[in-house]
């Protein structure tokens, strides 16, 4: 009897894409969670359970054009 396997997709939904700056794909944009290629909106600041998550919060607000209320909502959503 064949066992049914379940798969779950997980990932980051809040990313700011950038063009690739190397290799044969230069200037093309790509969906990736790697922060060496894009600016990821999800970081330790976005989780309510992390410590020191407000250290660079003013830079995060500036970079992603977020307000304090939006950051709080993101933290509630992310856990």
Protein Blocks (a to p, Z undefined) as FASTA:
>chain_A
ZZdddddddddfbdcddddfehjlgoiacddfbfklbccfbdfklpmkbghklmmmmmmm
mmnopafklmmmmmmmnZZ
